[in-house]
Amino acid sequence: LAQALGSAPALRNDLRRQALLASAPRVEAMAPPRLRSAAPVAAAAIAAMAGRAGALFFELKPGAPEECFSWTPDAGLRCVGTYEADGPAEGIVARMVGPEGTELWRSTAASGAMQHVDVHSSGEKYTLCFKSTSSENQMVSFDARWDSEVDPEEDQTQGGVHKSKYVTQNHTDQMQDVITRLYNRVRDISEQQEFAITREAVHRETTESTNTRVVWWTLVEASFLVMLAVFQVFLLRSYFEVKTLI
């Protein structure tokens, strides 16, 4: 999409950028002022990140200003996602800025998961920024979404009380049934492998015996042919011998 917008005429770029801005009123690409009109990546970012979810990849050049992307989510939502930088030399600073300009989290890892950010009030703006610390061009990709889902791998605590899961007799019986079925399957596979190994050994012995017989028969046949050739040579020589009578 970025290549298509970059190769289109300037008028068409302006019309498409205006249409994308109209279709995504809640998402804003915070590119620097001098790059805002010359970067079709900003329009692609707005189109890809319309709504509560966003997935985008863009080129981050060394020494360039921060590339920022903003959301205005509803209250009670949470930002989750991942990002990754790929290039000959990877170096990046990723950070999330809150509604009051405070930095919520910062990461210097080339790839990883974004730290969770909870929205407490509607209308607040949150900005995700990337800045290169490498001397080479990098391709940055990230996938961020705002939703109310709870990560099942998070700490299972609520109000300071750990959510324990008790093991019952039903659980152990189910586990025993699963282990029994698994044991039977493994035993069947082992027996099939033993049968296949035995059959392969029998076939190998038969093949080796047949090869030995073929070799011996070939030697006998070759010896017979040599003897027949020698006999024919002496027989032909006897026909051309000159016999002298005294």
Backbone hydrogen bonds, N-H to C=O, Kabsch-Sander energy under -0.5 kcal/mol:
donor,donor_aa,acceptor,acceptor_aa,energy
5,L,1,L,-2.4
6,G,2,A,-2.2
7,S,3,Q,-1.7
8,A,4,A,-0.8
13,N,9,P,-1.9
14,D,10,A,-2.2
15,L,11,L,-2.2
16,R,12,R,-2.4
17,R,13,N,-2.6
18,Q,14,D,-2.2
19,A,15,L,-2.2
20,L,16,R,-2.5
21,L,17,R,-2.2
22,A,18,Q,-2.0
23,S,19,A,-1.7
24,A,20,L,-1.0
27,V,24,A,-0.9
28,E,70,S,-1.7
30,M,28,E,-0.6
30,M,68,C,-1.6
31,A,29,A,-1.3
35,L,32,P,-1.0
36,R,32,P,-1.3
37,S,33,P,-0.6
39,A,35,L,-0.9
42,A,39,A,-1.1
43,A,39,A,-0.6
44,A,40,P,-2.0
45,A,41,V,-2.6
46,I,42,A,-2.1
47,A,43,A,-2.2
48,A,44,A,-2.4
49,M,45,A,-2.0
50,A,47,A,-0.6
54,G,144,A,-3.0
55,A,48,A,-0.6
56,L,142,F,-2.4
58,F,140,V,-2.6
60,L,138,Q,-3.4
61,K,59,E,-0.6
64,A,61,K,-1.4
67,E,130,F,-2.7
68,C,30,M,-0.8
68,C,66,E,-0.6
69,F,128,L,-2.3
70,S,28,E,-3.3
71,W,126,Y,-2.5
72,T,26,R,-0.8
76,G,119,V,-2.6
77,L,74,D,-1.2
78,R,147,D,-2.3
79,C,117,V,-2.5
80,V,78,R,-0.6
80,V,145,R,-2.3
82,T,143,D,-1.7
83,Y,112,G,-2.4
84,E,141,S,-2.6
85,A,110,A,-2.0
86,D,139,M,-1.8
92,I,108,T,-0.5
93,V,131,K,-2.5
94,A,107,S,-2.9
95,R,129,C,-2.0
96,M,105,W,-2.1
97,V,127,T,-3.2
98,G,102,T,-3.8
101,G,98,G,-1.6
104,L,96,M,-2.9
104,L,102,T,-0.7
105,W,96,M,-1.0
107,S,94,A,-3.0
112,G,83,Y,-2.2
114,M,81,G,-3.1
117,V,79,C,-1.0
119,V,77,L,-2.7
120,H,118,D,-0.6
123,G,73,P,-0.8
124,E,121,S,-0.9
126,Y,71,W,-2.4
127,T,97,V,-2.3
128,L,69,F,-3.3
129,C,95,R,-2.6
129,C,127,T,-0.5
130,F,67,E,-2.1
131,K,93,V,-1.6
133,T,91,G,-1.9
134,S,91,G,-0.7
138,Q,60,L,-2.2
139,M,86,D,-3.1
140,V,58,F,-3.0
140,V,138,Q,-0.7
141,S,84,E,-2.8
142,F,56,L,-2.6
143,D,82,T,-2.8
144,A,54,G,-2.8
145,R,80,V,-2.3
146,W,52,R,-2.5
147,D,78,R,-2.1
147,D,145,R,-0.6
154,E,151,D,-1.8
157,T,155,D,-2.2
158,Q,161,V,-2.0
161,V,158,Q,-1.5
162,H,160,G,-0.5
163,K,156,Q,-2.8
164,S,162,H,-1.1
166,Y,164,S,-0.6
168,T,166,Y,-0.5
172,T,168,T,-1.8
173,D,169,Q,-2.4
174,Q,170,N,-2.3
175,M,171,H,-2.3
176,Q,172,T,-2.4
177,D,173,D,-2.3
178,V,174,Q,-2.2
179,I,175,M,-2.5
180,T,176,Q,-2.4
181,R,177,D,-2.4
182,L,178,V,-2.4
183,Y,179,I,-2.6
184,N,180,T,-2.3
185,R,181,R,-2.3
186,V,182,L,-2.4
187,R,183,Y,-2.4
188,D,184,N,-2.3
189,I,185,R,-2.3
190,S,186,V,-2.3
191,E,187,R,-2.5
192,Q,188,D,-2.3
193,Q,189,I,-2.1
194,E,190,S,-2.3
195,F,191,E,-2.4
196,A,192,Q,-2.3
197,I,193,Q,-2.4
198,T,194,E,-2.5
199,R,195,F,-2.6
200,E,196,A,-2.1
201,A,197,I,-2.0
202,V,198,T,-2.2
203,H,199,R,-2.3
204,R,200,E,-2.1
205,E,201,A,-2.2
206,T,202,V,-2.3
207,T,203,H,-2.3
208,E,204,R,-2.6
209,S,205,E,-2.4
210,T,206,T,-2.3
211,N,207,T,-2.4
212,T,208,E,-2.1
213,R,209,S,-2.2
214,V,210,T,-2.2
215,V,211,N,-2.1
216,W,212,T,-2.3
217,W,213,R,-2.5
218,T,214,V,-2.1
219,L,215,V,-2.1
220,V,216,W,-2.3
221,E,217,W,-2.4
222,A,218,T,-2.4
223,S,219,L,-2.4
224,F,220,V,-2.3
225,L,221,E,-2.0
226,V,222,A,-2.1
227,M,223,S,-2.4
228,L,224,F,-2.3
229,A,225,L,-2.2
230,V,226,V,-2.4
231,F,227,M,-2.2
232,Q,228,L,-2.1
233,V,229,A,-2.1
234,F,230,V,-2.1
235,L,231,F,-2.2
236,L,232,Q,-2.3
237,R,233,V,-2.1
238,S,234,F,-1.6
239,Y,235,L,-0.9
239,Y,236,L,-0.5
240,F,236,L,-0.9
240,F,237,R,-0.5
241,E,238,S,-0.5
243,K,241,E,-0.6
